[in-house]
Amino acid sequence: GYIRRFRQFFRDAAIRTLSCNFRSTDAIVACSREAAELQQERPSGKRSKAIRSRPEARSRRGEVAFLEFEDIAQEAAWIAKRIKELRGAPAPDGQGRGIDWGDFAILLRRKRYVQPYVEALERAGIPYCVTGLSGLDNVPEVCMVLSALEIAAGGEGQAEEFFLDAAAEVLGSEAKARRRLDKFLRWWAKRKDKGPGELQTFFQQICKVLGLPQPGDEEQIERQLLHLGQLSGLIACYQQAYGAKNRNLGRLCDFIWYFVSGWEDKRVTPAAEINAVQIMTVHRAKGLEWPVVFVAERRKSYAEHRLRRYFLVPERLFEASRY
């Protein structure tokens, strides 16, 4: 209502009509325009959306398939299998290259269901990147650092068990995880009386003691650096909120856990620069495009009650095969 009454509030303001979408291809623009036209409660006299795409932003009609699965685990396994099958197929951009890991995206309705897809990709040996902060609590190298911070904050016991679980996943064995924990405990015992000091420096020192990023191929290292960089960004947010001189590790841990487990980052991350499957929420993917997209969580219980009743995208815009 406020937008429609803009002229009443700002009679002298100049109005410019933006009719070109500079970000999306013609397929996305056409789809969104037709979806908007289907809105039932359109104000009387409101003109249709005359948004157009850039002339060079052309796209080819793709294949759309609608599948139903009994549970998330079954769906996640199928997605991982399908990604491996499609990798190397001709990319639709017409540049004569093959589809690579970074050309795939898995979009979720809710961030708390990220773990089954992460596990399926890991079992298949597929590099992935959880974009945004949602899902960081499922990233093992991040969990190593967080549990180390909790140990330093006085949370031995459960924090050590959590560290061992995460480290075993990163290092590949429980024995290596135990040795890495012992190394950290010895290091912290020597400097405990001095305190953590400046938190960003303390974070970097912990990563060094823990051997992070863990050696691997270039893609694995880049993915670890991205996740650790996001964690560093949260520490910076904490310092802005509580002051750069704040040294309360317990409060820092609570602050970080709150955000990584229950908040979705709205900032753009450099994930697109990494050759890895992108995992994010549908909301987070607004305005983005990939050659191959899996809109996940298509369980029968959800599809039967909602998807069959509501189609946001007009069915005439695509031909969905079901199998």
Summary of the structure (lengths in Angstrom):
residues: 323
radius of gyration: 23.7
end to end distance: 43.8
largest distance: 73.7
contacts: 866
relative contact order: 0.17
helix: 51%
strand: 10%
